[in-house]
Amino acid sequence: MKLKHSFMAAIVLSVLSFGILNFSTPLQAQLLGPSKQGLDCRYVYPIQQAFLSQHVNYSEFTPEIEIRTVEQYLKRLDPSKMYLLEDDVKTIKDLLAGVFSKVKSKDCSPLIKIQNLIVARVKERAEYAKSLLGDKFKFDPTVEIMIDRDKVDYPKTKLEAEQYVAKYIQFQISNYMLTDTPLPEAKDNVKKTWDRTIKRVFETKEEELIAQLLDAFARALDPHSSFMARDNNEDFKIQMSLSLQGIGATLSSQDGFTTIESLVSGGPAAKSGLLIPQDKILAVAQNDKGDFENVVEMDLKDVVKKIRGPKGSKVRLKVLRKEPEGKKTFTVTLTRDKIKLEDDAAQLLTDVRKVGNKEEKFGIINLPSFYSDGKRGGRSSSNDVKKVIEQAKAKGVKGLVLDLSMNGGGSLDDAVKIAGLFFKTGNVVTQSTKEDPKGLKSVLSDEDQQVNWDGPLVVLVSRVSASASEIVSGTLQDYKRALVLGSDHTFGKGTVQTVIDIPPYSGDLGAIKVTVGTFFIPGGYSTQHRGVLSDIKIPGRFDGEEMGEKNMDYSLPPAQLPAFLSTSAYVKDGQGAWSVIRPEWVKELEKKSKGRVEKDPEFKKLFADLEKAKMLGKTIKVSEVLNEKDKKQKEKEIKSKGKSEKDKEFLKRAELQEAINVLADLYELEVSSPKAMVNK
């Protein structure tokens, strides 16, 4: 899941984004006065210094950061490597050499020269593409193109570039033919797309070029730092205020494709069950009968605008997905909505397992996010999980599975409280910063002395479990309070960002989002890169993807502090006493789980699918795009399902069934052993 030239654009957020703090903090670097003219060259250097004054790892501009900045700027200019030639890239690198010294002197002429070059190349490719779409054009479904453009070099000659263009227009035509557009009309639509591309590039303003340079610089620091130009900053504020209506997905741009990074639990996209991370959006249409518009190579902000819309309106998406059998396309219709907290709320389900000669009941807490409405007395995930635990006790369950396998994070405060429901009191997380590298001033602890659940506990995770999920699962693992089960590791995002308006409190020039800290769990490890390692590994559907922080451009390295575990977390005996997970238990449970997984037909199929996925290349055949049309699939419309039906589908998941099996085995071990305390 390597991020290219993208800014992360959340179509709608369910809660305040975890890891983004201090929405408006005064700059510690040189402050900028208000500007009526907008962003211009004189502001580049002070904004760059603002990033460096705040960033947790970098304090000064280095040659390595300059090289990275150039790489990121090139990805923004030509993500598909379709326009620029190898010599053009050398020219651009020469023009950008020492660019920040030049802009410090208020000279942004290199950016203008580079833009003139890209305009010329786009016009050349567009004219060639349109020349191919004449009367002699023949559609060829056997054409194959490489979609992972990181794997290819820039073309050396104009002829090489045109050879790719010739293949690419076959792909463009297939997107229209997928919607039963006649070939002549499809050709006209593709010509118009190229005309719009020329217009967009030609009309790029100097302010946009400067914003692109600043964003390239930010992304050279780490994948979560970015510069948000004025319009993007306004979009971000709308998202954070929760007033935006849409489908509930986070998008990025990869190799010219708009790609789904994550789904907001409770949103239309997640509730549909039809979309997953790494799906690529090929085209967008409005309502039931609107024409599809190709969005490949379209600016991400423009795609976002097309997907947004008023509550109750519909948007149709043409989606491309990589599957073991190859790549397939399909259509999804979503009804836009606001995220409803109750749709995202923690819930309890139960299942039974035979333990010895007796059937026992076990509980599953489904927690899709760490939500909190921020209002006094308002709904929060920590309060809801506490209530769910009481429900579990009333039902007489013998153990709990805390399912965080699709939980991408949320409220830090609720993460701390939820971890604390399972032990007495103690440290949960700390944040290292530039000023406090050891995190001594930022330790967050659970101070509620009640142990809400003292029975057996399994935490189910996957590679999409991130941020707050990693803090909770990692904390419970560090205290040996729970057994962590799932993918080999969680996502691995262990950093925190702050957003700062420029100038402060107005944002007339935009805003910077900068990584200001790293999170550490009580054992002393950061969750950055490493994530949380499962005690018992079972395959998951995202294991075959390049899913995880460590696959992102310039992600920050992992780190370690001295452990800061609290002895007050443990309860030796009496009320609230809980059993420490013993190493010998883990070995025994792992052996049993492995035996079941190897025999389970669902896991066998998943293993086979993962192996097939490894064999797939990074190419796509035009015929694969037409799969849906050839199979005459009908457009899938979202239909609301009853709660009982959803619950049954949720419980059927192979990884959840195995988590319950492991929990039953853990329960059997615990009841046959005295409450065990960790050695002092």
C-alpha positions in Angstrom: 0.0 0.0 0.0 2.7 2.4 -1.0 1.5 6.0 -1.0 2.3 7.9 -4.2 1.6 11.6 -4.7 -1.5 11.4 -2.5 -3.0 13.5 0.2 -5.3 11.3 2.4 -8.8 12.5 1.6 -11.4 11.2 4.0 -14.8 11.4 2.4 -16.4 11.4 5.8 -15.0 10.7 9.3 -16.9 9.0 12.1 -14.8 10.4 14.9 -11.9 12.8 15.4 -9.0 11.2 13.6 -6.8 9.3 16.0 -3.3 10.8 16.2 -4.2 14.3 15.0 -4.0 16.7 17.9 -4.0 20.4 18.6 -6.0 21.5 15.6 -4.7 25.1 15.7 -1.4 25.6 17.5 0.7 28.8 17.1 3.8 28.2 15.0 7.1 28.0 16.9 8.9 29.0 13.8 8.7 32.3 12.0 5.0 33.5 11.9 3.4 34.6 8.7 1.2 37.6 8.4 -2.1 37.5 6.5 -1.9 37.6 2.7 -4.5 39.0 0.3 -2.6 37.7 -2.7 -2.5 34.1 -1.6 0.4 31.7 -1.4 3.5 32.9 -3.2 7.2 32.4 -3.3 8.1 34.5 -0.2 6.2 32.1 2.0 8.0 28.9 1.0 11.0 29.2 3.3 9.2 30.2 6.5 6.6 27.4 5.9 9.5 24.9 5.4 11.0 26.1 8.7 7.6 25.7 10.4 7.6 22.0 9.4 11.2 21.5 10.7 10.5 23.3 13.9 7.7 20.9 14.7 8.7 17.6 13.2 9.7 14.8 15.7 12.6 13.5 13.7 13.9 16.4 11.5 15.2 19.8 12.5 17.1 20.9 9.5 17.0 20.6 5.7 19.4 17.9 4.5 20.6 16.6 1.1 18.6 13.4 1.7 15.4 15.4 2.3 16.1 17.4 -0.9 16.5 14.1 -2.9 13.2 12.8 -1.5 11.4 16.1 -2.2 12.4 15.9 -5.8 11.2 12.3 -6.0 7.8 13.3 -4.5 7.5 16.3 -6.8 8.1 14.1 -9.9 5.4 11.7 -8.7 3.0 14.6 -8.5 3.9 15.8 -12.0 3.7 12.5 -13.8 2.5 9.6 -11.6 1.9 7.3 -14.6 5.3 8.0 -16.2 3.4 8.7 -19.4 4.4 12.3 -20.1 8.0 12.9 -19.1 11.0 11.4 -20.9 14.2 10.3 -19.1 16.0 13.5 -20.2 13.1 15.6 -19.0 13.5 14.0 -15.5 17.2 14.9 -15.6 16.3 18.5 -16.5 13.8 18.7 -13.7 16.3 17.4 -11.2 18.8 20.0 -12.3 16.2 22.8 -12.0 15.2 21.6 -8.5 18.8 21.2 -7.2 19.1 23.8 -4.4 15.5 24.9 -5.0 15.0 25.8 -1.4 18.0 28.1 -1.4 16.5 29.8 -4.5 13.0 30.2 -3.0 14.6 31.6 0.2 15.6 34.4 -2.1 12.0 34.5 -3.4 13.0 32.9 -6.8 10.4 30.4 -7.9 11.3 30.5 -11.6 12.4 26.8 -11.6 8.8 25.8 -10.9 7.6 27.8 -13.8 10.1 26.3 -16.2 9.2 22.8 -15.0 5.5 23.5 -15.5 6.1 24.8 -19.0 7.9 21.5 -19.7 5.1 19.3 -18.4 2.5 21.4 -20.3 4.5 20.7 -23.5 4.7 17.0 -22.9 1.0 16.7 -22.0 0.0 18.4 -25.2 2.3 16.1 -27.2 0.8 12.9 -25.7 -2.7 14.2 -25.9 -2.4 15.1 -29.6 -0.9 11.7 -30.3 -3.7 10.0 -28.3 -6.4 11.8 -30.2 -4.7 11.1 -33.5 -5.0 7.3 -32.8 -8.8 7.7 -32.1 -9.7 8.3 -35.7 -11.7 6.2 -38.1 -9.0 3.5 -38.2 -9.0 2.9 -34.5 -9.6 -0.7 -33.5 -10.4 -1.8 -30.0 -8.0 -4.5 -28.7 -9.1 -6.3 -25.5 -5.8 -8.3 -25.5 -3.7 -5.2 -24.6 -1.9 -5.4 -21.3 -0.6 -2.5 -19.3 1.6 -2.2 -16.2 -0.5 -0.4 -13.5 2.3 -0.3 -10.8 4.3 2.5 -12.4 6.9 2.4 -9.6 8.1 -0.8 -11.4 8.9 0.9 -14.7 11.4 3.5 -15.8 10.6 6.8 -17.5 10.5 6.3 -21.3 13.8 7.1 -23.0 12.3 8.3 -26.2 9.1 9.9 -27.5 8.4 6.6 -29.3 8.4 4.7 -26.0 6.1 7.2 -24.4 3.7 6.9 -27.4 3.7 3.1 -27.2 2.4 3.3 -23.6 -0.2 6.0 -24.6 -1.4 3.6 -27.4 -2.0 0.9 -24.7 -3.5 3.4 -22.2 -6.2 4.6 -24.5 -7.4 1.0 -25.0 -7.8 0.9 -21.2 -9.7 4.3 -21.3 -12.0 3.0 -24.0 -12.7 -0.2 -22.0 -13.9 1.9 -19.1 -16.6 3.4 -21.2 -17.5 0.2 -23.0 -18.0 -1.3 -19.6 -21.1 0.9 -19.3 -22.4 -0.1 -22.7 -21.2 3.1 -24.4 -20.9 2.5 -28.1 -17.4 2.7 -29.5 -17.8 6.0 -31.4 -19.1 7.7 -28.3 -16.4 6.1 -26.2 -13.8 7.5 -28.5 -15.3 11.0 -28.3 -15.4 10.7 -24.5 -11.7 9.7 -24.3 -10.8 12.7 -26.6 -12.6 15.0 -24.3 -10.8 13.5 -21.3 -7.5 14.3 -23.0 -8.7 17.9 -23.7 -9.6 18.3 -20.1 -6.2 17.1 -19.1 -4.5 19.7 -21.3 -6.8 22.4 -19.9 -6.2 21.5 -16.3 -2.4 21.4 -16.7 -2.4 24.6 -18.8 -4.4 26.5 -16.2 -2.3 25.5 -13.2 -1.5 28.6 -11.2 1.8 29.5 -9.6 0.1 29.2 -6.2 -0.7 25.5 -7.0 2.9 24.9 -8.0 4.2 26.3 -4.7 1.7 24.2 -2.8 2.8 21.1 -4.7 6.5 21.8 -3.8 5.6 22.3 -0.1 3.6 19.1 -0.1 6.4 17.2 -1.8 8.7 18.5 0.9 6.3 17.5 3.7 6.0 14.0 2.3 9.8 13.7 2.1 9.7 13.9 5.9 7.2 11.1 6.4 4.0 9.8 4.8 1.6 11.5 7.2 3.1 15.0 7.0 1.6 17.2 4.3 0.9 20.7 3.2 -2.8 21.5 2.7 -3.4 24.4 0.4 -6.3 26.7 1.3 -9.0 24.7 -0.4 -7.7 21.4 1.0 -7.5 22.9 4.5 -11.1 24.0 4.3 -12.1 20.5 3.3 -10.1 19.1 6.2 -11.9 21.3 8.7 -15.3 20.2 7.2 -14.2 16.6 7.7 -13.1 17.1 11.3 -16.4 18.9 12.1 -18.3 15.8 10.9 -20.6 17.9 8.8 -19.5 16.3 5.5 -21.8 13.8 3.9 -20.6 11.0 1.7 -19.8 7.3 1.5 -17.5 6.9 4.4 -14.1 6.1 2.9 -10.6 7.4 3.0 -9.0 7.7 -0.5 -5.5 8.3 -1.9 -4.1 8.5 -5.3 -1.7 5.7 -6.5 -0.2 5.6 -9.9 -3.1 7.7 -11.3 -5.7 5.5 -9.7 -8.0 6.7 -6.9 -7.6 4.0 -4.3 -9.7 3.1 -1.2 -7.3 3.2 1.8 -9.8 2.5 4.5 -13.6 2.4 5.3 -15.3 4.2 8.1 -17.3 1.7 10.1 -20.9 2.6 10.0 -20.6 4.5 6.7 -22.4 3.5 3.5 -19.3 1.9 1.9 -18.5 -0.2 4.9 -22.2 -1.2 5.5 -22.5 -2.3 1.9 -19.9 -5.1 2.4 -19.0 -4.6 -1.3 -15.8 -2.5 -0.9 -12.5 -3.2 0.7 -9.1 -1.4 1.1 -7.0 -1.3 -2.1 -10.0 -1.3 -4.4 -9.4 1.2 -7.3 -12.2 3.5 -8.5 -12.3 3.7 -12.3 -15.4 5.9 -12.9 -18.1 7.8 -11.0 -21.7 8.5 -11.9 -24.5 10.4 -10.1 -27.8 8.9 -9.1 -29.4 6.0 -10.9 -29.1 7.1 -14.5 -26.2 9.6 -14.6 -23.4 8.9 -17.1 -20.2 7.4 -15.8 -17.2 9.7 -15.9 -13.7 8.2 -16.1 -11.6 9.3 -13.0 -8.3 7.6 -13.8 -5.6 10.2 -13.9 -8.0 12.8 -12.4 -6.8 14.9 -9.5 -7.8 13.3 -6.2 -9.6 16.5 -4.9 -11.8 16.4 -8.1 -12.6 12.8 -7.6 -13.6 13.5 -4.0 -15.9 16.3 -5.1 -17.7 13.9 -7.4 -18.2 11.2 -4.7 -19.5 13.7 -2.1 -23.0 14.8 -2.1 -26.1 15.5 0.0 -27.6 12.9 2.3 -29.9 10.5 0.5 -28.5 11.0 -3.0 -26.8 8.1 -4.8 -23.4 7.7 -6.3 -22.3 4.8 -8.5 -18.7 3.6 -8.7 -16.9 1.4 -11.2 -14.3 -0.5 -9.2 -11.3 -2.5 -10.1 -10.1 -5.2 -7.6 -7.1 -7.6 -7.6 -8.2 -11.1 -6.9 -6.4 -14.5 -7.0 -8.1 -15.4 -10.3 -7.0 -12.0 -11.8 -8.4 -8.5 -11.7 -12.1 -7.9 -11.9 -14.4 -4.9 -12.2 -17.8 -4.4 -10.7 -20.3 -1.6 -10.0 -21.5 -0.4 -6.6 -24.3 2.0 -5.9 -24.1 3.8 -2.6 -26.6 6.1 -0.9 -24.7 9.0 0.7 -25.3 9.5 4.4 -24.0 11.0 7.6 -22.2 8.6 9.9 -24.5 7.5 12.7 -22.8 6.7 16.0 -25.2 3.9 16.8 -24.2 2.2 13.5 -20.6 2.2 14.7 -21.3 1.2 18.3 -19.8 -1.7 20.3 -22.0 -4.7 20.3 -22.1 -8.1 22.0 -22.6 -11.4 20.2 -22.4 -14.9 21.6 -21.4 -18.4 20.5 -21.0 -21.7 22.2 -18.1 -24.2 22.3 -17.8 -27.6 23.9 -15.3 -27.5 26.8 -14.7 -30.9 28.3 -18.2 -32.5 28.5 -20.1 -29.3 28.7 -21.2 -26.6 26.3 -20.1 -23.1 27.4 -21.1 -19.7 26.1 -18.5 -17.2 24.9 -18.9 -13.5 24.0 -17.6 -11.4 21.1 -17.3 -7.7 21.4 -17.4 -6.1 18.0 -15.7 -2.7 18.2 -15.3 -1.2 14.7 -13.8 2.1 16.0 -12.8 4.1 19.1 -15.6 6.7 18.8 -16.4 9.6 21.0 -18.7 12.6 20.3 -16.7 14.8 22.6 -19.6 16.2 24.4 -20.1 15.9 28.1 -22.4 13.0 28.7 -22.2 12.1 25.0 -21.8 8.6 23.7 -18.3 7.0 23.7 -16.8 3.6 22.9 -15.4 3.2 26.4 -18.8 3.6 28.0 -20.4 1.3 25.5 -17.8 -1.4 25.9 -18.3 -1.2 29.7 -22.0 -1.8 29.2 -21.4 -4.6 26.8 -19.1 -6.3 29.4 -22.0 -6.1 31.9 -24.3 -7.7 29.3 -21.8 -10.5 28.8 -21.6 -11.1 32.5 -25.5 -11.2 32.7 -25.5 -13.8 29.9 -23.0 -15.9 31.8 -20.2 -15.9 29.1 -17.0 -17.6 30.1 -14.6 -15.6 28.0 -14.5 -12.6 25.6 -13.1 -12.0 22.2 -12.4 -8.3 21.6 -12.6 -7.9 17.8 -10.4 -5.1 16.6 -9.7 -6.7 13.2 -11.4 -4.0 11.2 -10.7 -1.1 13.7 -8.6 1.7 12.2 -8.4 3.8 15.4 -10.2 6.8 16.9 -10.2 8.5 20.2 -7.0 8.1 22.2 -8.8 8.8 25.5 -11.2 6.0 24.9 -8.4 3.6 23.9 -6.8 4.2 27.3 -10.1 3.7 29.1 -11.0 0.5 27.2 -7.5 -1.1 27.9 -8.1 -0.3 31.6 -11.4 -2.2 31.7 -9.4 -5.4 31.8 -6.8 -4.6 34.5 -6.7 -2.6 37.7 -4.7 0.6 37.1 -1.6 1.4 35.1 0.2 3.0 32.3 -1.2 2.5 28.8 0.7 4.7 26.3 3.2 7.6 26.1 4.2 9.9 23.3 7.8 11.0 22.6 8.2 14.4 21.1 11.1 16.6 20.0 11.1 18.3 23.4 10.4 15.1 25.4 12.2 12.3 23.5 11.7 9.8 26.3 8.0 10.5 26.7 8.3 11.2 30.4 5.7 14.0 30.4 3.1 12.4 28.2 2.3 9.1 29.9 -1.5 8.3 29.8 -2.7 5.8 32.4 -6.0 4.1 33.4 -6.8 5.3 36.9 -10.1 3.4 37.4 -9.4 0.7 40.0 -12.3 -1.5 38.9 -11.5 -4.6 36.8 -14.6 -4.8 34.6 -13.7 -8.1 33.1 -11.2 -10.5 34.9 -11.9 -13.6 32.7 -10.1 -15.1 29.7 -9.6 -12.5 26.9 -8.5 -12.9 23.3 -7.9 -9.8 21.0 -8.5 -10.4 17.3 -6.4 -8.2 15.0 -5.4 -7.9 11.3 -3.1 -5.8 9.2 -5.8 -3.0 9.0 -5.9 -2.7 12.8 -4.2 0.6 13.4 -3.5 3.4 15.9 -5.8 3.1 18.9 -6.3 -0.6 18.1 -2.6 -1.1 18.3 -2.4 0.7 21.6 -5.1 -1.4 23.2 -4.0 -4.8 21.8 -0.3 -4.0 22.5 -1.0 -2.8 26.1 -3.0 -5.9 26.9 -0.3 -8.1 25.4 2.5 -6.3 27.3 0.7 -6.9 30.6 0.1 -10.5 29.6 -3.6 -9.8 30.1 -4.8 -11.0 26.8 -3.8 -13.3 23.9 -3.4 -11.5 20.6 -4.5 -13.5 17.6 -4.6 -12.7 13.9 -2.3 -11.5 11.1 1.4 -11.6 11.7 1.4 -7.9 12.6 -1.0 -4.9 12.8 -0.8 -1.9 10.5 2.1 -0.1 12.3 1.0 3.5 12.5 2.6 4.8 15.7 2.9 8.5 15.0 0.8 11.5 16.0 0.2 14.6 13.8 -0.7 18.2 14.6 -2.5 20.5 12.1 -1.5 24.2 12.2 -3.2 27.0 10.3 -1.1 29.5 8.3 -1.3 32.2 9.5 -2.4 30.8 12.9 -6.2 30.6 13.4 -7.1 31.8 9.9 -5.5 29.4 7.4 -5.5 32.0 4.6 -2.5 30.3 3.1 -3.5 26.8 4.0 -2.2 24.6 6.8 0.6 22.2 7.7 0.0 18.7 9.0 3.2 17.6 10.6 4.2 14.5 12.6 5.1 15.7 16.1 5.5 12.5 18.1 5.7 8.7 18.3 3.5 6.4 20.5 5.0 3.8 22.8 3.1 1.0 24.6 4.0 -0.2 28.1 6.6 -2.8 27.1 8.6 0.1 25.6 8.1 -0.6 21.9 6.7 1.9 19.5 3.9 0.6 17.4 5.5 2.4 14.4 6.4 0.0 11.6 6.5 -3.0 13.9 2.8 -2.8 14.9 1.7 -5.4 17.4 2.9 -9.0 16.7 0.3 -11.7 17.2 0.9 -14.4 19.8 -0.8 -16.8 17.5 -0.9 -16.1 13.7 -3.8 -17.1 11.5 -4.2 -16.0 7.9 -6.3 -13.0 7.0 -7.7 -11.6 3.7 -5.4 -8.6 3.8 -2.2 -10.6 4.4 -1.4 -10.8 0.7 -1.4 -7.0 0.2 1.4 -4.6 0.8 -0.6 -3.5 3.8 1.2 -1.6 6.5 3.1 1.5 7.5 6.4 0.1 6.6 5.4 0.0 2.9 4.8 3.7 2.8 7.3 6.2 1.4 9.8 7.4 4.0 7.9 6.1 7.0 9.6 6.8 10.3 11.6 3.9 11.8 10.5 2.0 14.9 12.0 3.0 18.3 12.1 1.7 21.8 12.1 3.2 25.3 12.6 1.5 28.7 9.5 -0.4 29.7 7.0 1.5 31.8 4.7 -1.3 33.0 2.7 -0.6 36.2 2.7 -3.3 38.9 -0.7 -1.8 40.0 -2.3 -3.4 37.0 -2.1 -6.9 38.5 -4.6 -8.3 41.0 -3.2 -11.3 42.9 -6.4 -12.7 44.4 -9.9 -11.8 45.4 -12.3 -9.7 43.4 -10.9 -8.6 40.0 -8.0 -11.1 40.0 -7.0 -12.2 36.5 -4.7 -14.8 35.1 -1.4 -13.8 33.4 -0.9 -15.4 30.0 1.8 -18.0 30.4 4.4 -18.8 27.7 3.7 -22.5 27.9 0.0 -21.7 27.4 0.8 -19.8 24.2 2.8 -22.8 22.8 -0.1 -25.2 23.6 -2.8 -22.9 22.2 -0.7 -22.2 19.1 -0.3 -25.9 18.4 -4.0 -26.6 18.7 -4.9 -23.6 16.5 -2.4 -24.6 13.8 -4.0 -28.0 13.6 -7.5 -26.6 13.2 -6.5 -24.0 10.7 -4.7 -26.5 8.5 -7.9 -28.7 8.3 -10.4 -25.9 8.0 -11.8 -25.6 4.4 -12.3 -21.9 4.7 -8.6 -21.3 5.8 -7.5 -23.7 3.0 -9.3 -21.6 0.5 -7.8 -18.4 2.0 -4.3 -20.0 1.9 -4.7 -20.8 -1.8 -6.0 -17.4 -2.6 -3.1 -15.7 -0.9 -0.6 -17.9 -2.8 -2.4 -17.1 -6.1 -2.3 -13.4 -5.3 1.5 -13.6 -4.8 1.8 -14.9 -8.4 -0.2 -12.1 -9.9 1.8 -9.4 -11.6 1.3 -5.7 -11.5 -0.3 -5.6 -15.0 -3.9 -5.5 -16.1 -5.4 -6.8 -19.4 -8.1 -4.7 -21.0 -10.2 -7.8 -21.2 -10.2 -8.0 -17.4 -11.8 -4.6 -17.2 -14.6 -6.0 -19.4 -15.2 -9.0 -17.2 -18.3 -7.5 -15.6 -19.8 -6.7 -19.0 -19.0 -10.1 -20.4 -20.7 -11.8 -17.4 -23.7 -9.5 -17.7 -23.5 -8.7 -14.0 -26.2 -6.4 -12.7 -25.3 -3.3 -10.9 -25.2 -4.0 -7.1 -27.4 -1.8 -5.1 -27.1 -1.5 -1.3 -30.0 -3.1 0.5 -30.4 -2.8 4.2 -30.1 -6.1 6.0 -31.8 -7.1 9.2 -29.6 -7.0 12.3 -29.9 -10.8 12.9 -28.7 -11.5 9.3 -25.7 -9.1 9.7 -24.9 -10.8 13.0 -24.9 -14.2 11.4 -22.6 -13.1 8.6 -20.3 -11.5 11.1 -20.0 -14.7 13.2 -19.4 -16.8 10.1 -15.9 -15.3 9.5 -13.3 -18.0 9.7 -10.8 -15.9 11.7 -13.5 -15.0 14.3 -14.6 -18.7 14.6 -11.0 -19.6 15.3 -10.6 -16.8 17.8 -13.6 -18.3 19.7 -11.9 -21.7 19.5 -8.7 -20.4 20.9 -10.7 -18.6 23.6 -12.4 -21.8 24.6 -9.0 -23.5 24.9 -7.7 -20.6 27.0 -10.7 -20.8 29.3 -10.0 -24.5 29.8 -6.4 -23.8 30.7 -7.3 -21.0 33.1 -10.0 -22.9 35.0 -7.5 -25.8 35.5 -4.8 -23.4 36.9 -4.7 -21.0 39.8 -4.6 -17.3 39.2 -1.1 -16.7 38.0 1.0 -13.6 38.9 3.9 -12.4 36.9 7.3 -12.8 38.6 8.4 -9.7 40.4 
